[in-house]
Amino acid sequence: MKWWIKFGCFLTGYNYRILASCSEVSQKRLKRYAAAMVIICIIWSFIGFVFADRYLKCGVLGSLIGGIILCLIIIQIERQIILSSYVSGGMATFRTIIAFTMALIGSIIVDQKIFEEDIELGKIETLNNKVNKILPDRQREQKNQIDQLDRSILNKERERSRLSADIALHPTIKSYSSQSNSTPVVTTNRDSINGTKQNVKIVKTNSVSVSSIPNPNIALLKPLDEQLAELREVKLIKEASLIKLRSEVENDIKGKTGFLDELNVMAKLLWSSPVALLIWFLWLLFLTCIELFILFSKRSEEKTSEENDYDLTIKHHMMLQKRKLQLMANHLIEGS
């Protein structure tokens, strides 16, 4: 059983070399403390694992680390009592407050695990209330977007109808082009003195040509059809999303497990069910007693003046060290 004593010394902070030379009474007290510490560590490791896994979303490894960290914290708290030579009234009161607080937190987390199925049923009602509160605004927003798409599609269809009617009436249109030409004109003038004289005059003439070309609105139909197809596709997506909107809102709310939400559901469950309230109270009482077990054990030893050889050995070592320091101080004074 040496391994158990060594493990107990690790939990409680006892010095194994000193305890190994002590009587069975001291070792029995260590075993009692170690057993209480093991129970407390197991319970709080489980509570830390559940809390880290359920609410902090740490995964298996992270939850194990969370449980170990909480276990180490509990060990350090209990050592404050175990390693104290004397537990004052203030320390006992402070430890009682800590014990009750931790027991309250622990009982809440444990009961959330015990009543997990009942809490899930209660969360369905809460979920429906939240969905009914959120859904109308989401639906109104989606319908407004669909109405805007309808108006855009209607305007595009009217524009297309206008273009199609114009194309049907005028598949081609006349194109007019004008061209200016310069033509030289020679004129002859007769003069009695100078004889015959020729003059060249440039005459400008304008010619107009008429040709038929396709209606330019034909080129506007293809991009307009593409815009209409895109708008109709977006509308179909919005309408499908509107149909699935309730289930999407439910999934969004379900995916976020809130600690306060579950507390509210559990509070309603406890107030509505005397049996659930009794179970929660029993867990609170059990965890409080476990937390205070070491404290009351230490206080009972002080009241009965039960002092074993481990404590006496510690005090003896302290007295020897004090005596040694005193002799060294006197020697220094005499030497000076």
Buried (B, 14 or more C-beta within 10 A) or exposed (E): EEEBBBBBBEBBBBEBEBBEEBEEEBBEBBBBBBBBBBEBBEBBBBBBBBBBBBBEEBEEEBBBBBBBEBBBEBBEBBBBBBEEEEBEEEBBEEBBEBBBEBBBBBBBBBBBEBBEEBBEEBBEEBBEEBBEEBBEEBBEEBEEBBEEBEEBBEEBEEBBEEBBEBBEEEEEEEEEEEEEEEEEEEEEEEEEEEEEEEEEEEEEEEEEEEEEEEBEBBEBEEEBEEBBEEBEEBBEEBEEBBEEBBEEBBEEBEEEEEBEBBEBBBEBBBEEBEEBBEBBEEBBEBBBEBBBBBBBBBBEBEEEEEEBBBBEBBEEEEEEEEEEEEEEEEEEEEEE
